[in-house]
């Protein structure tokens, strides 16, 4: 979809083959990296401050906090759930590919 050269405006909503919890993503990351990954739930209201401390520009951190709040409240959802394109690559396989591509750079 990203490389077919289609012109105009079209919305593609994509997911993986299954929904994953933060704990499942952390487990996959740990398996790929060989490190212990622990999920730590932070309050949405503190996202801007935490992200800026990690080096994210404040304007971007504010937008990310707004996105988190929208997801938490249900205001952000798939526009057309019946047309969502499910992927074929598992979270673990995607993390593996990204990890090894980044390591090669």
Protein Blocks (a to p, Z undefined) as FASTA:
>chain_A
ZZnopgcjdddddddfbdcdfklmmmmmmmmnopacddddddfklmmmmmmmnopafklm
mmmmmmmmmmmnopaccfblmlcccdfbdfklmmmmmmmmmmmZZ
